[in-house]
């Protein structure tokens, strides 16, 4: 089945207001920038976004946030986005902060048909006990807090009994990912650290849309190199060379070049 669509605009056309979107990337590495920009132009709002972070100010998911298109975030890290902090602290954004490994497993579980799982992460903290602020009002008062979660005691591999927390899987309406290479059947290959949350976002989306830097024909990808099988992907958008090369560096760190003696 040829899953290639003509444009990013066509690929995101049916993402409605109020949808849940799982978005790949880590910082600005491996983020589906073209699909995010197309979604901005499309106009959907009141979105719930599931992603490790929310980009930075006016980049990545930050462009949707800056334009008040995101109602709720489930994420792990938000420290590089000043607008995110402002909206959260002023009651404009609901935020469910989730330990990074737990977030990854919640997404993987959603794509694997596993409704929930127990993890030791968060045991004995507000992650399990509840009370984490999810939403403030304009005066800084907590109006929505995290609920208490079910816990159970299990012995670990050394036989020591520990508290484990029940975490529910995440299934999103749409998954948005970026791949280094992809074929017309939706098989995807990610490159190096750009792999990050992309396979998980692809798994947990009911409809997954992939933008690919290089589109190849079926059979050209070595099967052992495929990270996301095409069964998880419904739409493929081939990027232009200019779009594929447009990658912003989140933090550029340099040092003076050392003089080399001849």
DRENMAR-570277 format. One line per 4 residues: number of its first residue (from 1); for each residue x, y, z of N, C-alpha, C. Coordinates in nm, 3 decimals. Example, Ala and Ser with C-alpha at 12.3 -4.5 7.8 and 13.67 -1.06 7.14 Angstrom:
2
1> 1.319/-0.569/0.780/1.230/-0.450/0.780/1.320/-0.330/0.780 ~ 1.285/-0.225/0.708/1.367/-0.106/0.714/1.290/0.003/0.787
END
This chain:
262
1> 0.084/-0.120/0.000/0.000/0.000/0.000/0.088/0.125/0.000 ~ 0.066/0.212/-0.096/0.141/0.337/-0.104/0.078/0.437/-0.007 ~ 0.154/0.477/0.096/0.102/0.565/0.200/0.149/0.709/0.184 ~ 0.214/0.742/0.074/0.265/0.877/0.052/0.151/0.970/0.018
5> 0.145/1.084/0.088/0.047/1.188/0.058/0.120/1.306/-0.004 ~ 0.046/1.390/-0.073/0.108/1.493/-0.155/0.175/1.604/-0.075 ~ 0.123/1.632/0.044/0.177/1.746/0.120/0.152/1.726/0.268 ~ 0.226/1.802/0.347/0.204/1.800/0.492/0.065/1.853/0.526
9> 0.019/1.953/0.450/-0.114/2.008/0.475/-0.221/1.902/0.458 ~ -0.210/1.821/0.355/-0.306/1.712/0.334/-0.295/1.609/0.445 ~ -0.174/1.582/0.492/-0.152/1.479/0.592/-0.216/1.513/0.726 ~ -0.221/1.641/0.762/-0.275/1.681/0.893/-0.415/1.741/0.884
13> -0.475/1.734/0.767/-0.603/1.803/0.744/-0.714/1.758/0.838 ~ -0.712/1.630/0.880/-0.822/1.579/0.963/-0.790/1.577/1.112 ~ -0.681/1.641/1.152/-0.654/1.653/1.296/-0.746/1.762/1.350 ~ -0.844/1.723/1.428/-0.944/1.818/1.474/-0.907/1.884/1.605
17> -0.972/1.993/1.635/-0.953/2.060/1.762/-0.990/1.963/1.875 ~ -0.909/1.965/1.980/-0.930/1.874/2.092/-0.862/1.740/2.078 ~ -0.793/1.716/1.967/-0.725/1.588/1.945/-0.604/1.574/2.038 ~ -0.568/1.450/2.062/-0.443/1.419/2.133/-0.338/1.382/2.030
21> -0.221/1.448/2.036/-0.113/1.420/1.942/0.011/1.375/2.018 ~ 0.070/1.265/1.977/0.198/1.220/2.030/0.306/1.264/1.932 ~ 0.406/1.335/1.980/0.503/1.399/1.891/0.644/1.352/1.926 ~ 0.715/1.302/1.827/0.852/1.256/1.848/0.948/1.372/1.863
25> 1.070/1.337/1.904/1.174/1.438/1.920/1.222/1.448/2.063 ~ 1.337/1.511/2.078/1.398/1.533/2.209/1.470/1.666/2.200 ~ 1.421/1.766/2.273/1.471/1.901/2.249/1.426/1.942/2.110 ~ 1.522/1.978/2.025/1.491/2.006/1.884/1.546/1.899/1.791
29> 1.586/1.785/1.847/1.645/1.678/1.768/1.538/1.578/1.726 ~ 1.522/1.562/1.596/1.427/1.464/1.545/1.282/1.505/1.554 ~ 1.255/1.635/1.561/1.116/1.680/1.572/1.055/1.695/1.432 ~ 0.926/1.664/1.418/0.858/1.675/1.287/0.817/1.819/1.258
33> 0.914/1.904/1.228/0.889/2.048/1.215/0.792/2.081/1.104 ~ 0.799/2.010/0.993/0.712/2.042/0.880/0.567/2.009/0.913 ~ 0.543/1.897/0.978/0.407/1.861/1.017/0.354/1.956/1.124 ~ 0.439/1.999/1.217/0.396/2.094/1.319/0.356/2.226/1.256
37> 0.438/2.274/1.161/0.405/2.399/1.094/0.275/2.387/1.014 ~ 0.255/2.271/0.951/0.131/2.250/0.875/0.011/2.247/0.968 ~ 0.028/2.190/1.086/-0.081/2.186/1.184/-0.112/2.326/1.235 ~ -0.010/2.409/1.250/-0.031/2.548/1.289/-0.117/2.619/1.184
41> -0.082/2.602/1.058/-0.157/2.665/0.950/-0.298/2.609/0.939 ~ -0.314/2.481/0.972/-0.445/2.416/0.961/-0.546/2.474/1.061 ~ -0.498/2.514/1.179/-0.584/2.585/1.272/-0.640/2.508/1.389 ~ -0.613/2.378/1.400/-0.667/2.302/1.513/-0.616/2.359/1.645
45> -0.704/2.364/1.746/-0.663/2.414/1.877/-0.715/2.321/1.985 ~ -0.699/2.361/2.111/-0.739/2.279/2.226/-0.674/2.141/2.220 ~ -0.550/2.135/2.170/-0.481/2.008/2.153/-0.421/1.960/2.285 ~ -0.416/1.830/2.302/-0.339/1.769/2.410/-0.217/1.705/2.346
49> -0.098/1.749/2.385/0.025/1.701/2.323/0.101/1.612/2.420 ~ 0.148/1.499/2.368/0.231/1.406/2.444/0.368/1.407/2.380 ~ 0.466/1.456/2.453/0.602/1.468/2.399/0.699/1.486/2.512 ~ 0.823/1.446/2.491/0.923/1.463/2.597/0.930/1.607/2.646
53> 0.920/1.701/2.554/0.923/1.843/2.590/0.838/1.919/2.489 ~ 0.829/2.049/2.507/0.743/2.131/2.420/0.826/2.224/2.334 ~ 0.935/2.174/2.280/1.021/2.256/2.197/1.082/2.369/2.277 ~ 1.115/2.477/2.209/1.162/2.599/2.274/1.073/2.712/2.226
57> 1.097/2.832/2.276/1.013/2.944/2.236/1.011/2.958/2.084 ~ 0.892/2.940/2.027/0.868/2.959/1.884/0.946/2.862/1.795 ~ 0.975/2.743/1.845/1.037/2.639/1.762/0.984/2.503/1.807 ~ 0.966/2.411/1.712/0.908/2.282/1.745/0.765/2.299/1.792
61> 0.725/2.221/1.892/0.592/2.237/1.948/0.571/2.375/2.007 ~ 0.680/2.448/2.030/0.669/2.584/2.081/0.588/2.676/1.990 ~ 0.583/2.647/1.860/0.506/2.734/1.771/0.356/2.716/1.796 ~ 0.314/2.593/1.827/0.174/2.571/1.863/0.144/2.631/1.999
65> 0.235/2.613/2.092/0.216/2.669/2.226/0.207/2.821/2.222 ~ 0.298/2.884/2.149/0.303/3.030/2.141/0.172/3.086/2.086 ~ 0.107/3.009/1.998/-0.019/3.054/1.939/-0.141/2.998/2.013 ~ -0.119/2.950/2.134/-0.227/2.903/2.223/-0.312/2.793/2.158
69> -0.247/2.701/2.090/-0.317/2.589/2.029/-0.316/2.465/2.119 ~ -0.231/2.465/2.223/-0.219/2.349/2.311/-0.290/2.376/2.443 ~ -0.382/2.288/2.478/-0.457/2.300/2.603/-0.388/2.226/2.717 ~ -0.324/2.113/2.683/-0.267/2.025/2.787/-0.143/1.958/2.734
73> -0.043/1.942/2.820/0.082/1.873/2.785/0.105/1.757/2.881 ~ 0.147/1.644/2.826/0.204/1.534/2.905/0.349/1.524/2.862 ~ 0.440/1.557/2.950/0.580/1.566/2.911/0.670/1.542/3.031 ~ 0.802/1.539/3.002/0.901/1.513/3.106/0.984/1.634/3.141
77> 1.011/1.718/3.041/1.107/1.827/3.062/1.059/1.950/2.988 ~ 1.058/2.063/3.058/1.006/2.185/2.996/1.097/2.305/3.023 ~ 1.219/2.279/3.066/1.303/2.387/3.118/1.357/2.486/3.018 ~ 1.348/2.458/2.887/1.404/2.549/2.788/1.299/2.640/2.724
81> 1.179/2.640/2.777/1.070/2.712/2.712/1.006/2.811/2.810 ~ 1.042/2.937/2.797/0.992/3.039/2.888/0.841/3.061/2.871 ~ 0.792/3.054/2.749/0.649/3.072/2.727/0.570/2.958/2.789 ~ 0.625/2.840/2.786/0.561/2.725/2.852/0.544/2.754/3.001
85> 0.653/2.797/3.065/0.647/2.828/3.208/0.546/2.938/3.237 ~ 0.542/3.040/3.152/0.449/3.151/3.174/0.305/3.103/3.166 ~ 0.273/3.026/3.060/0.135/2.979/3.045/0.096/2.886/3.159 ~ 0.185/2.799/3.200/0.157/2.706/3.308/0.131/2.779/3.439
89> 0.217/2.873/3.474/0.205/2.942/3.602/0.091/3.043/3.605 ~ 0.041/3.082/3.487/-0.070/3.177/3.480/-0.204/3.109/3.450 ~ -0.208/2.977/3.458/-0.334/2.907/3.444/-0.385/2.891/3.303 ~ -0.296/2.909/3.203/-0.338/2.898/3.063/-0.311/2.760/3.005
93> -0.239/2.675/3.077/-0.195/2.546/3.025/-0.197/2.444/3.137 ~ -0.253/2.325/3.108/-0.249/2.215/3.203/-0.130/2.126/3.169 ~ -0.055/2.086/3.272/0.069/2.012/3.250/0.074/1.889/3.340 ~ 0.088/1.773/3.281/0.111/1.649/3.355/0.257/1.609/3.338
97> 0.341/1.647/3.433/0.482/1.610/3.428/0.497/1.463/3.465 ~ 0.571/1.390/3.383/0.584/1.246/3.396/0.731/1.207/3.390 ~ 0.780/1.122/3.480/0.920/1.078/3.469/0.950/1.027/3.328 ~ 1.068/1.057/3.279/1.098/1.033/3.138/1.085/0.887/3.098
101> 1.141/0.797/3.177/1.128/0.655/3.146/0.986/0.607/3.153 ~ 0.910/0.659/3.249/0.769/0.623/3.262/0.691/0.671/3.140 ~ 0.721/0.793/3.093/0.654/0.844/2.975/0.681/0.756/2.854 ~ 0.807/0.718/2.837/0.844/0.631/2.725/0.768/0.499/2.732
105> 0.761/0.440/2.851/0.693/0.311/2.864/0.543/0.325/2.849 ~ 0.485/0.437/2.893/0.342/0.458/2.874/0.308/0.464/2.725 ~ 0.394/0.528/2.646/0.371/0.535/2.502/0.392/0.399/2.437 ~ 0.498/0.330/2.476/0.523/0.197/2.420/0.409/0.101/2.453
109> 0.362/0.108/2.578/0.252/0.021/2.619/0.127/0.049/2.536 ~ 0.100/0.178/2.511/-0.017/0.213/2.431/-0.011/0.153/2.293 ~ 0.109/0.150/2.235/0.125/0.091/2.102/0.127/-0.060/2.101 ~ 0.144/-0.120/2.219/0.154/-0.266/2.229/0.026/-0.330/2.280
113> -0.077/-0.248/2.305/-0.203/-0.303/2.354/-0.201/-0.338/2.501 ~ -0.106/-0.279/2.577/-0.097/-0.304/2.720/-0.163/-0.186/2.791 ~ -0.271/-0.206/2.866/-0.345/-0.093/2.922/-0.275/-0.022/3.036 ~ -0.191/-0.092/3.112/-0.125/-0.032/3.227/-0.011/-0.123/3.271
117> 0.077/-0.070/3.357/0.190/-0.148/3.406/0.234/-0.090/3.540 ~ 0.306/-0.170/3.619/0.361/-0.125/3.745/0.508/-0.089/3.727 ~ 0.550/0.021/3.789/0.689/0.064/3.787/0.729/0.115/3.925 ~ 0.855/0.096/3.959/0.904/0.146/4.088/0.924/0.297/4.087
121> 0.936/0.355/3.968/0.961/0.499/3.957/0.843/0.578/4.014 ~ 0.873/0.668/4.104/0.768/0.751/4.164/0.710/0.698/4.293 ~ 0.745/0.575/4.331/0.693/0.520/4.455/0.737/0.602/4.575 ~ 0.644/0.629/4.665/0.675/0.706/4.784/0.684/0.855/4.762
125> 0.646/0.903/4.643/0.649/1.046/4.612/0.510/1.092/4.570 ~ 0.500/1.221/4.537/0.371/1.273/4.492/0.329/1.214/4.358 ~ 0.421/1.155/4.284/0.382/1.086/4.162/0.280/0.977/4.195 ~ 0.303/0.907/4.305/0.211/0.802/4.348/0.101/0.856/4.440
129> 0.138/0.946/4.530/0.045/0.993/4.633/-0.052/1.099/4.582 ~ -0.022/1.161/4.469/-0.108/1.265/4.415/-0.074/1.400/4.473 ~ -0.137/1.502/4.416/-0.115/1.637/4.465/-0.022/1.722/4.383 ~ 0.035/1.666/4.276/0.119/1.747/4.187/0.031/1.848/4.113
133> 0.070/1.973/4.106/-0.014/2.073/4.038/-0.016/2.051/3.888 ~ -0.135/2.025/3.835/-0.152/2.013/3.691/-0.196/2.145/3.628 ~ -0.278/2.220/3.700/-0.323/2.349/3.649/-0.339/2.449/3.763 ~ -0.289/2.570/3.738/-0.309/2.682/3.830/-0.419/2.772/3.775
137> -0.470/2.861/3.861/-0.554/2.968/3.810/-0.469/3.094/3.797 ~ -0.530/3.203/3.756/-0.455/3.326/3.730/-0.390/3.382/3.856 ~ -0.440/3.342/3.973/-0.385/3.392/4.100/-0.277/3.300/4.157 ~ -0.245/3.192/4.085/-0.142/3.101/4.132/-0.190/2.991/4.225
141> -0.320/2.976/4.237/-0.376/2.868/4.320/-0.392/2.742/4.235 ~ -0.366/2.626/4.295/-0.381/2.499/4.224/-0.529/2.466/4.212 ~ -0.576/2.449/4.089/-0.717/2.416/4.067/-0.735/2.273/4.015 ~ -0.629/2.215/3.959/-0.631/2.074/3.919/-0.500/2.011/3.966
145> -0.510/1.904/4.043/-0.392/1.834/4.093/-0.397/1.687/4.050 ~ -0.281/1.624/4.047/-0.276/1.484/4.006/-0.346/1.396/4.110 ~ -0.415/1.293/4.064/-0.482/1.203/4.159/-0.383/1.103/4.217 ~ -0.420/1.042/4.328/-0.341/0.932/4.382/-0.350/0.812/4.288
149> -0.242/0.734/4.280/-0.239/0.619/4.191/-0.235/0.490/4.272 ~ -0.285/0.386/4.213/-0.281/0.256/4.279/-0.136/0.212/4.295 ~ -0.104/0.156/4.410/0.030/0.102/4.434/0.018/-0.041/4.486 ~ 0.123/-0.119/4.462/0.132/-0.255/4.515/0.276/-0.285/4.550
153> 0.293/-0.374/4.646/0.428/-0.415/4.685/0.465/-0.544/4.613 ~ 0.586/-0.540/4.552/0.640/-0.658/4.485/0.785/-0.676/4.528 ~ 0.836/-0.799/4.533/0.979/-0.819/4.557/1.057/-0.788/4.430 ~ 1.172/-0.721/4.446/1.256/-0.694/4.330/1.344/-0.815/4.301
157> 1.441/-0.800/4.211/1.521/-0.915/4.169/1.607/-0.971/4.282 ~ 1.626/-0.891/4.388/1.703/-0.938/4.503/1.611/-0.984/4.616 ~ 1.482/-0.985/4.593/1.387/-1.029/4.693/1.343/-0.923/4.790 ~ 1.389/-0.799/4.771/1.349/-0.690/4.858/1.214/-0.636/4.812
161> 1.121/-0.627/4.906/0.986/-0.580/4.871/0.989/-0.428/4.856 ~ 0.936/-0.380/4.744/0.932/-0.237/4.715/0.792/-0.198/4.669 ~ 0.767/-0.070/4.677/0.638/-0.018/4.630/0.646/0.012/4.481 ~ 0.545/-0.033/4.408/0.537/-0.007/4.265/0.408/0.069/4.234
165> 0.417/0.153/4.134/0.308/0.245/4.100/0.243/0.201/3.969 ~ 0.111/0.200/3.965/0.039/0.164/3.843/0.032/0.287/3.751 ~ 0.084/0.274/3.632/0.081/0.380/3.532/0.000/0.334/3.411 ~ -0.087/0.420/3.362/-0.173/0.385/3.249/-0.104/0.416/3.116
169> -0.132/0.334/3.018/-0.076/0.352/2.884/-0.133/0.479/2.819 ~ -0.060/0.528/2.720/-0.104/0.644/2.643/-0.133/0.599/2.500 ~ -0.252/0.630/2.454/-0.288/0.610/2.313/-0.336/0.745/2.261 ~ -0.269/0.795/2.159/-0.302/0.926/2.104/-0.387/0.912/1.978
173> -0.462/1.016/1.948/-0.538/1.016/1.823/-0.446/1.015/1.702 ~ -0.337/1.093/1.712/-0.243/1.103/1.601/-0.100/1.099/1.655 ~ -0.011/1.037/1.580/0.131/1.040/1.608/0.201/1.117/1.497 ~ 0.290/1.209/1.534/0.366/1.288/1.438/0.514/1.260/1.460
177> 0.582/1.210/1.357/0.722/1.171/1.374/0.804/1.217/1.254 ~ 0.936/1.217/1.273/1.029/1.250/1.165/1.132/1.137/1.153 ~ 1.154/1.091/1.031/1.248/0.982/1.007/1.355/1.025/0.907 ~ 1.469/0.962/0.916/1.579/0.987/0.822/1.545/0.931/0.685
181> 1.499/0.805/0.683/1.456/0.741/0.559/1.323/0.671/0.582 ~ 1.245/0.662/0.478/1.120/0.590/0.485/1.080/0.544/0.346 ~ 1.007/0.433/0.338/0.960/0.389/0.207/0.810/0.414/0.195 ~ 0.758/0.384/0.080/0.618/0.412/0.051/0.521/0.327/0.134
185> 0.570/0.221/0.195/0.486/0.138/0.281/0.486/0.187/0.425 ~ 0.565/0.290/0.455/0.567/0.345/0.590/0.675/0.289/0.680 ~ 0.763/0.204/0.629/0.876/0.157/0.709/0.973/0.271/0.730 ~ 1.020/0.290/0.854/1.098/0.408/0.888/1.233/0.371/0.950
189> 1.333/0.453/0.919/1.465/0.442/0.980/1.501/0.579/1.035 ~ 1.542/0.582/1.163/1.586/0.706/1.226/1.739/0.707/1.233 ~ 1.794/0.826/1.243/1.940/0.837/1.244/1.992/0.882/1.380 ~ 2.076/0.798/1.438/2.147/0.832/1.562/2.049/0.880/1.670
193> 2.080/0.993/1.735/2.000/1.039/1.849/1.863/1.090/1.807 ~ 1.841/1.112/1.677/1.709/1.155/1.631/1.605/1.043/1.643 ~ 1.652/0.926/1.680/1.559/0.815/1.703/1.472/0.844/1.826 ~ 1.532/0.882/1.935/1.471/0.921/2.062/1.326/0.873/2.082
197> 1.231/0.966/2.093/1.091/0.929/2.120/1.012/0.899/1.993 ~ 1.074/0.908/1.877/0.998/0.890/1.753/0.934/0.751/1.740 ~ 1.006/0.641/1.765/0.939/0.510/1.752/0.821/0.495/1.847 ~ 0.831/0.555/1.966/0.723/0.544/2.064/0.602/0.625/2.022
201> 0.627/0.747/1.971/0.517/0.830/1.922/0.447/0.762/1.804 ~ 0.526/0.696/1.719/0.467/0.626/1.605/0.380/0.509/1.652 ~ 0.426/0.439/1.756/0.352/0.323/1.806/0.218/0.362/1.867 ~ 0.216/0.470/1.945/0.097/0.497/2.026/-0.007/0.582/1.954
205> 0.020/0.627/1.833/-0.079/0.702/1.758/-0.175/0.610/1.684 ~ -0.304/0.638/1.696/-0.401/0.561/1.617/-0.379/0.584/1.468 ~ -0.349/0.709/1.433/-0.311/0.744/1.296/-0.174/0.810/1.306 ~ -0.073/0.751/1.247/0.062/0.805/1.256/0.105/0.862/1.122
209> 0.157/0.984/1.129/0.202/1.056/1.010/0.352/1.077/1.023 ~ 0.427/1.036/0.923/0.573/1.047/0.926/0.621/1.139/0.816 ~ 0.703/1.238/0.853/0.775/1.314/0.753/0.913/1.251/0.740 ~ 0.956/1.226/0.616/1.082/1.155/0.594/1.177/1.242/0.512
213> 1.302/1.242/0.554/1.403/1.323/0.485/1.439/1.264/0.350 ~ 1.432/1.132/0.339/1.462/1.065/0.211/1.360/0.954/0.189 ~ 1.282/0.967/0.083/1.183/0.865/0.048/1.246/0.765/-0.049 ~ 1.234/0.636/-0.014/1.288/0.531/-0.100/1.174/0.437/-0.139
217> 1.202/0.353/-0.234/1.102/0.258/-0.283/1.099/0.133/-0.194 ~ 0.985/0.065/-0.188/0.976/-0.058/-0.108/1.083/-0.158/-0.151 ~ 1.149/-0.218/-0.054/1.256/-0.313/-0.081/1.394/-0.253/-0.072 ~ 1.405/-0.120/-0.073/1.537/-0.057/-0.067/1.592/-0.051/0.075
221> 1.506/-0.057/0.175/1.553/-0.056/0.313/1.587/-0.197/0.356 ~ 1.703/-0.211/0.417/1.741/-0.339/0.475/1.645/-0.369/0.591 ~ 1.574/-0.481/0.589/1.476/-0.509/0.694/1.532/-0.500/0.835 ~ 1.655/-0.542/0.856/1.714/-0.536/0.989/1.742/-0.394/1.035
225> 1.738/-0.296/0.943/1.764/-0.157/0.979/1.637/-0.081/1.014 ~ 1.521/-0.140/0.988/1.395/-0.070/1.010/1.366/-0.057/1.159 ~ 1.343/0.066/1.204/1.312/0.090/1.345/1.161/0.089/1.371 ~ 1.084/0.147/1.279/0.938/0.147/1.290/0.879/0.076/1.169
229> 0.820/-0.042/1.188/0.757/-0.111/1.075/0.637/-0.033/1.022 ~ 0.611/-0.048/0.895/0.504/0.026/0.830/0.366/0.001/0.887 ~ 0.347/-0.108/0.960/0.215/-0.135/1.019/0.174/-0.026/1.116 ~ 0.271/0.047/1.172/0.239/0.154/1.266/0.215/0.289/1.198
233> 0.237/0.297/1.068/0.235/0.427/0.998/0.125/0.427/0.893 ~ 0.045/0.533/0.893/-0.065/0.544/0.796/-0.037/0.643/0.684 ~ 0.046/0.746/0.709/0.073/0.848/0.608/0.221/0.884/0.608 ~ 0.274/0.908/0.490/0.414/0.946/0.473/0.422/1.074/0.392
237> 0.499/1.170/0.441/0.522/1.295/0.370/0.670/1.304/0.335 ~ 0.700/1.312/0.207/0.839/1.324/0.162/0.881/1.471/0.170 ~ 0.990/1.500/0.240/1.039/1.636/0.253/1.124/1.675/0.133 ~ 1.126/1.803/0.102/1.217/1.854/0.001/1.357/1.859/0.060
241> 1.462/1.866/-0.023/1.598/1.877/0.032/1.613/1.996/0.125 ~ 1.547/2.107/0.094/1.555/2.225/0.179/1.488/2.199/0.315 ~ 1.373/2.134/0.314/1.305/2.103/0.439/1.385/2.004/0.523 ~ 1.446/1.906/0.457/1.525/1.806/0.528/1.648/1.867/0.593
245> 1.704/1.969/0.529/1.828/2.030/0.580/1.802/2.137/0.685 ~ 1.677/2.179/0.701/1.644/2.287/0.794/1.632/2.230/0.936 ~ 1.744/2.232/1.009/1.749/2.176/1.144/1.814/2.279/1.236 ~ 1.734/2.328/1.327/1.783/2.429/1.419/1.863/2.366/1.533
249> 1.974/2.430/1.571/2.053/2.385/1.684/1.998/2.452/1.810 ~ 1.964/2.373/1.909/1.901/2.428/2.030/1.998/2.516/2.108 ~ 2.119/2.464/2.130/2.221/2.542/2.201/2.355/2.521/2.130 ~ 2.409/2.629/2.078/2.538/2.618/2.010/2.649/2.650/2.110
253> 2.736/2.555/2.132/2.848/2.572/2.224/2.979/2.566/2.145 ~ 3.059/2.670/2.156/3.184/2.674/2.081/3.297/2.716/2.174 ~ 3.419/2.694/2.130/3.536/2.740/2.203/3.637/2.792/2.102 ~ 3.726/2.878/2.145/3.825/2.932/2.050/3.910/2.821/1.989
257> 3.938/2.835/1.862/4.023/2.735/1.795/4.166/2.748/1.846 ~ 4.225/2.635/1.882/4.362/2.637/1.930/4.459/2.658/1.814 ~ 4.562/2.739/1.840/4.664/2.759/1.739/4.744/2.632/1.718 ~ 4.765/2.597/1.596/4.841/2.476/1.565/4.978/2.516/1.514
261> 5.079/2.471/1.584/5.218/2.505/1.543/5.253/2.430/1.418 ~ 5.324/2.496/1.331/5.365/2.436/1.203/5.500/2.363/1.219
END
